[in-house]
């Protein structure tokens, strides 16, 4: 694919999925870019997450126990943990604006095989759970009271700390979930032991002084929308003397970790960011 066409198409898709861009206008412009309706549909399919994509850690992996768990506040969560009776540190896995889907469950299992108890809440639980239609899921995410969701997540930290090794609970999130982890770090204070936002929109820099947890922030070099808020956030955290590590992955797009998106996934950056994430959690949740 022509690099300029690819860049323009991804930017257009990002506006549609994150900025409330009108679907009719989006499709008209995508058809103009691609040259036909069929080509536009194929291009969108390559950019969007594919529910048929193979998991990195299979759902029936024998190393893991997986189940659905009820959490405080009426939320449901997908849990993946190693087959061992010993207590394990817990990592909350915060989903994208598509809700709790197979990609997020796979991420939870990746944490499970690395030795953590991974708990992936469905923040659409209170409205019936994540719908199968991505547009409907994004619409439902947009209607959430974010302050309430973050407050409910702080209560989850309290609940999960009681059954975690050393009382330690971390959080990792992607896209909407990355922004959520940033806000959770502000709201939770020392109840959060480590946070890893992947390409998440950041809070106002004035909130940096409230952060207690060490943060590891992964941003995509081509992700201008997120970086407009994330760069000042990182600067404010550093100025406030907060323990923050920041990595910018040059030449990659928003959602570069999501292997179900053929056009945005970058294997090298995703694997490096994940290696750094696991090392960070092992350092702070041990």
C-alpha positions in Angstrom: 0.0 0.0 0.0 1.2 3.5 -0.8 2.6 4.9 2.5 0.8 8.3 2.1 -2.5 6.5 1.4 -2.0 4.3 4.4 -1.1 7.3 6.6 -4.2 9.3 5.5 -6.5 6.3 5.9 -5.3 5.6 9.4 -5.6 9.2 10.4 -9.2 9.3 9.0 -10.1 6.1 10.8 -8.7 7.5 14.1 -10.9 10.6 13.8 -13.9 8.4 13.2 -13.3 6.1 16.1 -12.0 8.6 18.6 -13.4 12.0 17.8 -17.0 11.3 16.9 -16.5 11.9 13.2 -19.7 11.5 11.2 -19.9 8.0 9.6 -21.3 9.2 6.3 -18.5 11.8 5.9 -16.0 9.2 7.0 -17.1 6.7 4.4 -17.3 9.3 1.6 -13.7 10.4 2.3 -12.4 6.8 2.7 -14.0 5.9 -0.7 -12.3 8.9 -2.2 -9.0 7.8 -0.8 -9.3 4.1 -1.8 -10.9 4.7 -5.2 -14.0 2.5 -4.7 -16.4 1.3 -2.1 -14.9 -2.2 -2.2 -11.4 -0.9 -1.8 -12.5 1.3 1.0 -14.2 -1.6 2.8 -11.1 -3.7 2.5 -8.9 -0.8 3.8 -11.2 -0.3 6.8 -11.1 -4.0 7.5 -7.3 -4.0 7.5 -7.1 -1.0 9.9 -9.9 -2.1 12.2 -9.4 -4.9 14.7 -10.3 -8.3 13.4 -12.3 -10.6 15.7 -11.0 -13.6 13.7 -7.3 -12.9 14.4 -5.4 -15.7 16.2 -4.6 -15.2 19.8 -1.0 -15.1 20.9 -1.9 -17.2 24.0 -4.8 -19.6 23.2 -7.9 -19.4 25.3 -7.4 -23.0 26.4 -3.7 -22.7 27.3 -3.0 -25.4 29.9 -0.7 -23.2 31.9 -3.6 -21.0 32.9 -6.9 -20.9 34.8 -9.4 -18.5 33.2 -12.8 -17.5 34.5 -15.3 -14.7 34.8 -15.2 -12.9 38.1 -17.7 -10.5 39.8 -16.1 -7.3 41.0 -17.2 -4.7 43.4 -19.7 -2.3 41.9 -21.5 -4.9 39.8 -18.8 -5.3 37.2 -17.8 -8.5 35.4 -14.2 -9.3 34.6 -12.2 -11.8 32.7 -9.5 -13.4 34.8 -6.4 -15.3 33.7 -3.8 -16.6 36.2 -1.1 -19.3 36.4 -2.1 -22.8 37.7 -0.5 -22.3 41.1 -2.0 -22.0 44.5 0.4 -19.3 45.6 -0.7 -15.7 45.8 0.2 -13.6 42.8 0.4 -9.9 42.2 -2.6 -8.6 40.2 -2.7 -6.5 37.1 -5.9 -4.7 36.0 -6.2 -4.8 32.2 -8.2 -1.8 30.9 -9.7 -2.3 27.5 -9.8 0.0 24.5 -13.0 1.9 23.5 -14.2 -1.3 21.9 -14.8 -2.8 25.3 -13.8 -6.2 26.6 -13.0 -8.2 23.5 -10.8 -11.1 22.5 -7.7 -9.0 22.1 -8.0 -7.8 25.7 -8.6 -11.3 26.9 -5.5 -12.4 25.0 -3.5 -9.6 26.7 -4.7 -10.9 30.1 -3.6 -14.4 29.2 -0.1 -13.0 28.2 0.1 -11.5 31.7 -1.0 -14.8 33.2 1.7 -16.9 31.5 4.2 -14.2 32.8 3.2 -15.1 36.3 0.6 -12.5 37.2 -3.1 -12.7 38.0 -4.7 -10.6 35.2 -8.1 -9.1 35.8 -9.8 -7.4 32.8 -13.0 -5.6 33.9 -15.7 -4.9 31.4 -16.5 -1.2 32.0 -19.8 -1.7 30.1 -21.0 -4.3 32.5 -23.5 -1.9 34.1 -25.2 -1.4 30.8 -25.4 -5.0 29.8 -21.8 -5.8 28.8 -19.7 -5.2 25.7 -21.8 -5.6 22.6 -20.4 -7.5 19.6 -20.7 -4.5 17.3 -17.7 -2.2 17.6 -19.6 0.9 16.7 -22.2 0.2 19.4 -19.3 -0.5 21.9 -17.7 2.8 21.1 -21.0 4.6 21.5 -21.6 3.0 24.9 -18.0 3.9 26.0 -18.7 7.5 25.0 -21.7 7.6 27.3 -19.9 6.4 30.4 -19.4 8.7 33.3 -15.6 8.5 33.3 -15.2 9.9 36.8 -17.6 7.2 38.1 -15.7 4.5 36.2 -12.4 5.6 37.6 -13.8 5.8 41.1 -15.2 2.3 40.7 -11.7 1.1 39.5 -10.2 2.5 42.7 -12.6 0.3 44.7 -11.5 -2.6 42.5 -7.9 -2.0 43.6 -8.9 -2.1 47.2 -10.8 -5.4 46.6 -8.1 -7.1 44.6 -5.2 -6.0 46.9 -6.6 -8.3 49.6 -6.0 -11.4 47.5 -2.8 -10.3 45.8 0.8 -11.1 46.8 2.1 -8.3 49.0 -1.2 -6.5 48.4 0.2 -5.3 45.1 -2.0 -4.3 42.2 -0.9 -2.7 38.9 -2.8 -1.6 35.8 -2.1 -1.6 32.1 -4.4 0.0 29.5 -4.6 0.6 25.8 -6.0 3.6 23.9 -9.1 4.6 26.0 -7.7 2.2 28.6 -4.3 3.9 28.5 -6.0 7.2 29.3 -8.0 5.4 32.0 -4.7 4.2 33.6 -3.4 7.8 33.7 -6.6 8.9 35.4 -6.5 6.0 37.8 -3.0 6.9 38.8 -4.3 10.4 39.7 -7.3 9.1 41.6 -5.8 6.1 43.4 -2.8 7.6 45.0 -0.8 4.9 46.7 -3.5 2.3 46.1 -2.0 1.7 42.6 1.5 0.2 42.7 2.4 0.5 39.0 0.7 1.8 35.9 1.4 1.3 32.2 -0.6 3.4 29.7 -0.3 2.5 26.1 -1.0 5.6 23.8 -3.6 7.0 26.2 -4.9 10.5 26.2 -3.5 12.2 29.3 -5.1 14.3 32.1 -4.4 18.0 32.6 -0.7 18.4 33.6 -1.8 20.1 36.8 -2.9 16.7 38.1 0.6 15.2 37.9 1.3 16.1 41.6 -1.4 13.6 42.7 0.3 10.6 41.1 2.0 8.2 43.5 2.5 5.1 41.4 5.5 4.5 39.1 4.4 4.9 35.5 5.7 3.4 32.3 4.2 5.3 29.3 4.3 4.0 25.7 3.4 6.4 22.9 3.4 6.0 19.1 5.5 8.4 17.1 2.7 8.9 14.5 0.0 9.4 17.0 -0.4 13.2 17.0 -3.8 13.2 18.6 -2.6 11.4 21.8 0.8 12.9 21.9 -0.6 16.4 22.1 -1.7 15.6 25.6 0.8 12.9 26.5 3.9 14.9 26.0 2.9 17.7 28.4 1.8 15.0 30.9 5.2 13.4 30.8 6.9 16.7 31.3 4.7 17.6 34.2 5.3 14.2 35.9 9.0 14.7 35.5 8.9 18.3 36.8 6.9 17.0 39.9 9.6 14.4 40.6 7.3 11.5 39.9 8.8 8.1 38.9 8.0 7.9 35.2 9.6 6.1 32.3 8.6 7.2 28.8 9.2 5.5 25.5 8.2 6.9 22.1 8.2 4.4 19.3 9.1 6.2 16.1 7.3 5.5 12.9 4.5 3.5 14.4 0.8 4.2 14.7 -1.7 4.4 17.5 -2.7 0.9 18.5 0.6 -0.5 17.4 0.4 -3.2 20.1 -3.0 -4.5 18.9 -2.0 -7.5 16.7 -5.6 -7.9 15.5 -5.2 -4.6 13.4 -3.2 -5.6 10.3 -2.4 -2.0 9.2 -1.5 -0.5 12.6 0.2 -3.4 14.4 4.0 -3.2 14.5 5.5 -6.4 15.7 8.9 -5.1 16.7 7.5 -2.1 18.7 4.8 -4.3 20.2 7.2 -6.9 21.4 9.7 -4.4 22.8 7.0 -2.5 24.6 5.6 -5.7 26.1 9.0 -6.8 27.2 9.5 -3.5 29.0 6.0 -3.8 30.5 6.6 -7.2 32.0 10.0 -6.1 33.4 8.3 -3.0 34.9 5.6 -5.0 36.6 8.1 -7.6 37.9 10.1 -4.7 39.4 7.3 -2.9 41.1 4.8 -5.7 41.9 7.3 -8.4 43.2 
